[in-house]
Amino acid sequence: MSGRALPLLFCALASTAAAQASGAFGTVARTGVVFESYRFGSGLAFDRVSEMTIPVAITQRFGSRVVVDLGTAYASASVHGPSGTTIDHSGMIDTDIRATIAVVPGRLLLTLVGTLPTGAAEVPDTTIPLFGATATDLLGFTTPGFGSGGGLSAGFASAFKLGQNWAVGTGASYRHGASYTPVAGGGELAPGGEVRARIGVEGPVGGGKYLRGAFIYTTSGANDIGGGKRSLTGNRALVYGAMSMPLGRGSLSLYGWNMRRFSPSNPDTNDVITPRGNVLALGARLERPLSPKVTLVPLLEFRHELTGPAEKMVLLGYLVRTGTDVRYRLSRQATAVVQAQVAFGTLNDDGARMSLFGPRLGLLIDWSR
């Protein structure tokens, strides 16, 4: 569960509110490069996983009612085995194009998302270990997946005042994925539909503090994998909370989220089942201006993941990430963000524990007009 997917309702409302406030055309673009790598202790089938991502994101406002977003990336990932073998993959990922329409300005938003299959929908079976390594929520790679058959999503979001200073937001969406062949020479996969519902609240709590909270519930239909077989993933529930507060010359943000994946209901003996899981993340970010142009943003995050089909889930691992971002205003229209982070922790594989360690380095450019 990446952080980008958590407060989607608030992000959509905020972007549309900004468009309404400006009442004009405007463009925001972001690109750069992010490199992350993890080295593992002995005991796994691989001892290092690395990934480089070049993201591209563009947001275009059309007056006060329509915002269009485009997001894609080029990614290159590799898994290195202790015997010297390497599995790698490079290429574009899928492209999302989202239109957010203010049907009732400030009250009701309609969101339409088209996912174009520009990524690698069909890959050799030899690369499966690579995709499994980058997809884990514990490591939190910038690019957890590389491609699918594309799809369409539609949803709505609405916000209302709650008392004098608080607001409540609700939303729901449905996604339909197109069929594709994930493994070369294998059968076709027809994804089941996915329904997501969310509710959130936000407002001040005194002393300059501001609280945000959200609950997101997702349910998915069975994926048809051919030959009368299905793959099933249980319903997911996610709780998210964040509080920001002034601290000296800067501001401190504390956040946390917990995602629970349940066992699927009424599986057949031939079904392929994604086991239960639970991912917990707790973090803190301090934003401290050093000058009118430079802001230092140190951060600390802890992640913990449990998984397993048994009644009592077992520890998959834990991870601690720390480091800092440095934001530098290049001009009135452009800002550069330099990321320097390091992560360390432990993985558990069939009762054997092994260490993990690795950096995340990035340079991102935001530009607006």
N, C-alpha and C positions, 0 to 999 in steps of 0.2 A: 504494500500500500504506500504509494508515493505521496509526499506532502502536497504536491500539486493537486491531487484529487480531493483533498479534504474539504475546504470551505468554498466549494464551487458555487453554491447559492449566493454567498456574500460577494464573491468576485463578479458574478454576472450582474447583480444589482448595482454594485459600485461602478462597473464600467458603463452601464447604461445611464446611471445618474450623472456621471461625468459628461457623457454625450449630451444629455438634456441640459446640463448647466452651460455647456459651451454653445450648443445650438449651431455647431459648425462642423465642417469636414475636418478630419484630422487623422494622422497616421502615426502609429507607434510600431517600431521594429526592434527585434533583438536577435543577435547572433553571437558567435564566439566559438570556444572550444573547451571541453571538459575532459580531463583524463583521470581515470581512477583504476586502481589496481589493488588486489589482495593476495598476499602470500600466506599459505597455510602450512601448519606443521605436518609431519608424516602421518600417514594413515588413510588419506583420501586417494581417489583415483587421479587427482591432479594436485599440483602444488602452487599454482598461480593462475588467477583469472584477471584479465585486464580489458578495459574498454575505453575507447575514445569516441566522444560524441560532438558533432558540430550541429547545434540546433539552429533552426530558422523559424521565427515567429513574427507574424505581421498582424496588427489590428488596425482596421480602417473604420472610422465613423462616417456615417452618411446622415448628416443632420442630427436631430435629437431623438430619433426613433429606431435607427438601425445601426448595429455594430456587426462587422464581419471579421472573424479571426481565421488565420491560416497557420497551422503548425505542422512542421515536419523536421527531419534531421537526417544527417549522414552519420552512421555508426560503424565502428570497426572494433570487433571483440575477438579475444583469443583465450584458449585454455591450454596451459602448459602442463604436461605430465611429468612425473619424476623420472621416467625413462628417457625424456627428451622429446617425446612426441608432442605435436602441437595441433590443435583444432582451431580454425579461425573462420570468421565471416565478416564481410564488409559490404556496405551498400546503403541505399536509402531505406528508411522505415516508411510505414504508412503515413499518409497525409490527411489531416483532419481539417475540414472547412466548416466553420460554425457561424450561423447567422442568428443574432439575438435581436428580436423585434419587440419594441415596447407597444404592445397592443393597447394597454391602458397606462400611459406614462406614470411611473412611480408606483404602480399597483400590480400590473400583470405583464410578465415577459413570456414570449414564446421563443423557444430555442430549437433550431434545426441543425443537425450535424451530419455531414456526409464524410465517410472514411474512404478515401481512394486507396486501392491496393497497390501502392507504389513500392512497398517493401517486398521482402522475400517471403512469399506465401508458401512456396514449395522448396524444401531443402533436403540434402542427402541425409540418410539416417546416421551417418558418422558425426553430424554436428549436433545431435540431440543433447549430449552432455553439456555443450556450450550454452544452449538456450536454457537448460535447466538451472545452470549455475547463475546466469544473469537475472533470472526471473524471481529469485527469492526476495521476499520483503525484508528479511533481516539485513542483507547487504545494501539494499536500496540503490541499485544502479540507476544512473540517469536514464538509460534506455533499457527497460526490462524485457521488451519484446520487439521483434524486428518486422513482423508482417502477418497479414491474414488475408482473407478474401474480400475485405472491405465491408461496408455496411451503412445503415442509415439509423439515425436516432431522432426522436422528437420528444419535447418536454415543455414544461412550463415552470415558472417561478413567480411567487407573489410575496409581497411584504406589507405589513400593517403595523401601525403604532400600537404599543402596549403601554398604556399610561402616558406620562409626560415625556420620558426620555428613552424608553426602551422600544425595541422593534422585534417582531417575530416574522420569520420567513418560512414559507413552505414551497415544496416543489416535487415534481415527479417526472420520470422520463421512461421511454421504452426504446430498446435497441434491437434491431434486426440485423444479424450478420449473414453475409453471403457465403455460400458453400465454396470450399476450396480443398486442395489436396496438400496437407501439411508436410508429408514425407514423400519424397520422390519414389515412385513405384508402389506407393501404398494406396489405401482407399480414400474416398472423398469424405470430408467432414462437413456436416450440416449443423451449424451452431444453433442452439436453442435461443429463443427470445429472452431478453433480460429486462426486468422491471426494477427501477430504483426510485425510492421515496425518501424525502429528507425534510427535516424541520430544524429550524435554528432560531436562536434568540441572541440579542446583543444589546448592550447598554452600559452606562457608567455605574460604578458601585461606590463612588466617593473617594476623596483624596487623590483625584486625578487618575484613578484606575478605571480600566474599561474591560468588560468581560464579553467574550463570544463563546457560544456553545452550539453544537449541532449533533443530530442523530441521523444516520443514514442506514437504510435497510435495503438490501439487494436480494432478489430472487431470480434464478435462472432456470430455463427449461433444459431438458436433456439434449445433449449433443449426439446426433446420429453419426456413428463412425463406420457404418456399413456392416454387412453380414449379420444384420439383426442385433448388433451390439450398440450400446450407448455408453457415453461417459457422463458422469454426474458430478456436479459440485453443489454442496449444500448452501442454504441461505447464509448471507453475511450481514452482520450488524456492526456498525462502527459508531463510536462515541468520540467526539472531538471537543476540546475546550482550550481556550487561550485567554490570558489576562496580560494586558500591557499597563505599565505604570511608569511615572517619571522617576528617574534616579540621577540626582546631581544634574549635570549638563546634558545627560542623555536620557534614554528610556530603556526599560527592561521588559522583555516579553517572556512569559512562561507558558508553555503549551504541553499538551499531552493528547494522545489518541490511543484507542484500543479497538482492534478489529477482531471479531470472533467469527470463525467459519464453522458452521454446524454440519452434522452428518446429513446426507440427503435422505429424503423420506422414501420408503417403500422401494428399495433397489432390488433388481433381479440378480440372480446368481451370475449372469454373464456380463453385468455392468462393470465398467471401469470407474472406480470411485476415487475422487479426491479426498484424502483424509481430513479429519477435523483439524483446526488450527487456531492459534490465538497469537496475535502480534501486539505488543505493547511498546509505545514510544513516549518518552518524556524528554523535554528539552528546554533550553533557555537561550535567548539572544539579547545581547546588550548593544544598543546603537549609541555611539558616543562621537559627536562631531569633534574633530581635531582642528579644523579650520573651516572657513566658508565653503571650501571645495572638497575637503576630505572627511570621510566618516569611517570610523573603525567599527566593525561589527563582529566581536568575538562570540563564539557559540559553543554549546555543549549539548550532546544528545545521547540518550541511552535507549537501546532497543533490545527486546527480549522476545523470543519466539518459541512456542510450544506446538507440537504436532503429533499425529498418530491416530490410528483407528481404534485403539483400546479405550476402555472407559476412562482411564487416567492418561492424559497426554504426557509425552516426554519432552525434555528440553532439546530443541534443535540448536540453539545457541544464543549468545548475547553479544552485543557490540556497543562500544563507547566511541563516539566521534567528537573530536574537538578541533578547534582551529579558529580562523578568522576570515572574514571578508573585508575588503577595503574598497569603498566606493569613492570614486574620484570624478567630479563634475568637469568634463572636458570643455563644455560650452553650455549655452542656454538650452541646446537641443540634445546633447549627447552626454552620457554617463558611462564610465567604465567600472566594472566590478571584477576585482582580482580575488580568487578563492584559494586558500591554502589550508587544507584540513588533513587530519590523520585519524585513522580508526584502528582500534585493537579490540580483541575479544576472544571468544571460544566457540568452537563448533563441536557438536556431539554426534557421533556416527556409530550406531549400534553399541552404545555404552562407552566407546572410546572417545576421549576428549582431545582436541588439538587446537593450537593457537591460530589466530588470524591477525594480520597486520597489513596496513596499506594506506597510501595517500590518496587524496582527491585534490587535483589542481585545476583551476579554471580561469579563463579570461572571457568575460562577456561584455558586450557593448549594447546599450540601450539608446535608441534615437527616436525623437518625436518631432512632429511639426504640426 
